[in-house]
Amino acid sequence: MKLRGGYNMEDENKTSGDQKCQQVSFIIEHQLYEVDLNYPYTPSDILKKDVCALPSKYNENDKENLSKWMAFIEKWGNHFIIGVRLGGSIHGKALTKKRQNFEQKDICNHVMGEISARYHSLQSGVTANFDRKALCTSMQDDELVTSTSSLEWNGGDRSKFKLSMEHLSSQDLEEWEKSLKYTPAPLSSSLKLCPIYELVKQVDEKKVMRCKRQVKYKMI
């Protein structure tokens, strides 16, 4: 299991009195399988045709020439996928109400610690409350109030999906993790990528350097 989280420096809204709201986003990933493509990578017939149709020269000052290269990158992208991990993930958001003297990064770290503890307690079958009191213990009572919302699930049995961590039971989590063996989903955070010009090389090596320049131009 992997847990990652973060916050937007500008994602802080004022509320009444001396309190502010801050939103912390988190992702819980459960990885099961890994799939990789074998080298050499074989371009499709459609990509071969598009590469052959590209101008033999790359000229940034020629709008028509440049537009053809740009259209190629728009269609095929800067990179293609050569590997991916499969499993399941839970994307969620935690909304906090805090007093002004708390730093954003401290709140983010605190919330992530509480979510991690909650998830591990569910995995072990130990009952652990995910409520106001549980989230205030290390940052002074009544200073921080947190609730989760908008959980988004990826992979597994849809009947086990819950709207928030507060409504997720140990049995739900166990059955969801088991169901990932049969209905896993790609984990976008673990994609292995390769530059598109590696496929262009298989078709026309003379256009590789020109493709590299266009990829660099596109990424600026």
C-alpha positions as CSV (number, residue, x, y, z in Angstrom):
1,M,0.0,0.0,0.0
2,K,1.2,3.5,-0.9
3,L,-0.1,6.7,0.5
4,R,0.6,10.1,-1.0
5,G,-0.9,13.5,-0.3
6,G,-0.5,17.2,-0.9
7,Y,-2.2,20.6,-0.9
8,N,-2.5,23.7,-3.0
9,M,-0.8,26.7,-1.5
10,E,-3.6,28.9,-2.7
11,D,-6.4,26.4,-1.8
12,E,-7.3,28.1,1.5
13,N,-10.7,29.7,2.0
14,K,-11.6,32.1,4.9
15,T,-14.6,31.2,7.1
16,S,-16.3,33.0,9.9
17,G,-14.2,34.2,12.8
18,D,-10.5,33.4,13.0
19,Q,-10.8,30.0,11.2
20,K,-9.9,29.0,7.7
21,C,-10.6,26.0,5.6
22,Q,-7.8,24.0,3.9
23,Q,-8.3,21.0,1.6
24,V,-5.8,18.2,1.6
25,S,-5.8,15.7,-1.3
26,F,-4.6,12.1,-0.8
27,I,-4.2,8.9,-2.8
28,I,-4.1,5.4,-1.4
29,E,-2.8,2.8,-3.9
30,H,-2.8,-1.0,-3.6
31,Q,-0.4,-2.5,-6.2
32,L,-0.7,-6.1,-7.3
33,Y,0.7,-6.6,-10.8
34,E,3.2,-5.1,-13.2
35,V,3.1,-5.2,-16.9
36,D,5.9,-4.2,-19.3
37,L,6.3,-4.1,-23.1
38,N,9.3,-5.9,-24.6
39,Y,11.9,-3.9,-26.6
40,P,12.0,-3.2,-29.6
41,Y,8.7,-1.4,-29.6
42,T,6.7,-1.9,-32.8
43,P,4.9,1.1,-34.3
44,S,1.5,0.6,-35.8
45,D,0.7,0.9,-39.5
46,I,-1.2,4.1,-38.8
47,L,1.8,5.7,-37.0
48,K,4.2,4.6,-39.8
49,K,1.9,6.3,-42.3
50,D,1.9,9.5,-40.2
51,V,5.7,9.5,-39.9
52,C,6.2,9.1,-43.6
53,A,3.8,12.0,-44.2
54,L,5.9,14.3,-42.0
55,P,8.1,16.9,-43.8
56,S,11.7,15.8,-44.4
57,K,12.9,19.0,-42.9
58,Y,12.0,20.8,-39.7
59,N,11.6,24.5,-40.0
60,E,10.3,26.6,-37.1
61,N,9.9,29.6,-39.4
62,D,7.7,27.8,-41.8
63,K,4.1,27.8,-40.4
64,E,2.9,25.0,-42.6
65,N,5.9,22.8,-41.9
66,L,5.6,23.4,-38.1
67,S,1.9,22.8,-38.1
68,K,2.4,19.3,-39.5
69,W,4.9,18.4,-36.8
70,M,2.7,19.9,-34.1
71,A,-0.3,17.9,-35.4
72,F,1.7,14.7,-35.2
73,I,2.6,15.4,-31.6
74,E,-0.9,16.4,-30.7
75,K,-2.2,13.1,-32.2
76,W,0.5,10.7,-30.7
77,G,1.7,12.6,-27.7
78,N,5.2,13.3,-26.4
79,H,5.5,9.8,-24.9
80,F,3.9,6.3,-25.1
81,I,3.3,3.8,-22.3
82,I,5.8,0.9,-22.0
83,G,4.8,-0.3,-18.6
84,V,2.2,0.0,-15.9
85,R,1.3,-1.3,-12.5
86,L,-2.2,-2.7,-11.9
87,G,-4.3,-2.8,-8.7
88,G,-6.6,-0.3,-7.2
89,S,-6.6,3.2,-5.8
90,I,-8.7,5.5,-3.6
91,H,-8.5,9.3,-4.3
92,G,-9.9,11.5,-1.6
93,K,-10.0,15.0,-0.1
94,A,-9.9,16.0,3.6
95,L,-11.3,19.4,4.5
96,T,-9.9,21.0,7.7
97,K,-11.1,24.0,9.7
98,K,-8.1,25.5,11.5
99,R,-6.9,28.6,13.4
100,Q,-4.5,30.9,11.6
101,N,-1.4,29.9,13.6
102,F,-1.2,26.5,11.9
103,E,1.1,26.1,8.9
104,Q,-0.4,24.4,5.8
105,K,2.4,21.8,5.6
106,D,1.9,20.9,9.2
107,I,-1.8,20.4,8.8
108,C,-1.2,18.3,5.6
109,N,1.3,16.1,7.4
110,H,-1.0,15.7,10.4
111,V,-4.0,14.8,8.2
112,M,-1.9,12.3,6.2
113,G,-0.8,10.6,9.4
114,E,-4.3,10.3,10.6
115,I,-5.5,8.8,7.2
116,S,-2.6,6.4,7.2
117,A,-3.4,5.3,10.7
118,R,-7.1,4.9,9.8
119,Y,-6.3,2.8,6.7
120,H,-3.9,0.5,8.6
121,S,-6.4,0.0,11.4
122,L,-9.0,-1.1,8.9
123,Q,-6.5,-3.5,7.3
124,S,-5.7,-5.1,10.6
125,G,-9.4,-5.2,11.6
126,V,-8.9,-2.9,14.6
127,T,-11.7,-0.4,15.2
128,A,-10.5,3.2,15.0
129,N,-12.6,6.2,15.0
130,F,-12.0,8.7,12.2
131,D,-13.7,11.7,13.9
132,R,-13.0,15.1,15.4
133,K,-11.5,13.8,18.6
134,A,-9.2,11.4,16.8
135,L,-7.9,14.1,14.6
136,C,-7.3,16.7,17.3
137,T,-5.0,14.7,19.6
138,S,-1.6,15.9,18.4
139,M,-2.6,19.5,17.5
140,Q,-4.5,20.7,20.6
141,D,-8.2,20.0,21.2
142,D,-10.7,22.0,19.3
143,E,-8.0,23.6,17.1
144,L,-8.4,21.3,14.1
145,V,-11.5,19.7,12.7
146,T,-11.2,17.3,9.7
147,S,-13.6,15.3,7.6
148,T,-13.1,13.4,4.4
149,S,-15.4,13.7,1.4
150,S,-15.5,12.9,-2.4
151,L,-13.8,9.6,-2.3
152,E,-13.1,8.3,-5.8
153,W,-12.4,4.6,-6.3
154,N,-10.4,2.9,-9.1
155,G,-10.6,-0.8,-9.7
156,G,-12.2,-3.6,-7.7
157,D,-15.8,-4.3,-6.7
158,R,-18.0,-1.2,-7.0
159,S,-20.4,-2.5,-4.4
160,K,-17.7,-1.8,-1.7
161,F,-17.2,1.8,-2.7
162,K,-17.9,4.3,0.1
163,L,-18.3,8.1,0.0
164,S,-15.9,8.7,2.9
165,M,-13.4,7.0,5.2
166,E,-15.8,7.4,8.1
167,H,-18.2,4.9,6.4
168,L,-15.5,2.4,5.4
169,S,-15.4,-0.8,7.4
170,S,-12.7,-3.4,7.7
171,Q,-14.8,-5.9,5.9
172,D,-15.5,-3.5,3.0
173,L,-11.8,-2.8,2.7
174,E,-10.8,-6.5,2.9
175,E,-13.3,-7.5,0.3
176,W,-12.4,-4.6,-2.0
177,E,-8.7,-5.6,-1.9
178,K,-9.5,-9.2,-2.7
179,S,-11.7,-8.1,-5.6
180,L,-8.7,-6.3,-7.1
181,K,-7.2,-9.7,-8.1
182,Y,-10.1,-10.1,-10.6
183,T,-10.8,-6.5,-11.7
184,P,-7.5,-4.5,-11.3
185,A,-7.2,-1.1,-12.9
186,P,-4.1,0.8,-14.3
187,L,-2.4,3.0,-11.7
188,S,-1.7,6.2,-13.5
189,S,1.0,7.3,-11.0
190,S,3.2,4.3,-11.9
191,L,3.2,4.5,-15.7
192,K,6.5,3.9,-17.5
193,L,6.9,6.2,-20.4
194,C,9.2,6.3,-23.5
195,P,9.6,9.3,-25.9
196,I,7.6,9.1,-29.1
197,Y,10.7,9.5,-31.2
198,E,11.8,6.0,-30.2
199,L,8.9,4.8,-32.4
200,V,9.8,7.3,-35.1
201,K,13.2,5.8,-35.2
202,Q,11.7,2.5,-36.2
203,V,10.2,4.1,-39.3
204,D,12.6,6.9,-40.4
205,E,15.8,7.6,-38.5
206,K,16.4,10.8,-40.4
207,K,13.3,12.3,-38.7
208,V,14.3,11.4,-35.1
209,M,16.3,14.6,-34.4
210,R,13.5,16.7,-35.9
211,C,10.9,14.9,-33.7
212,K,13.1,15.5,-30.6
213,R,13.1,19.2,-31.4
214,Q,9.3,19.2,-31.7
215,V,8.9,17.3,-28.4
216,K,11.2,19.8,-26.7
217,Y,9.3,22.7,-28.3
218,K,6.0,21.2,-27.2
219,M,7.1,20.7,-23.6
220,I,8.4,24.3,-23.1
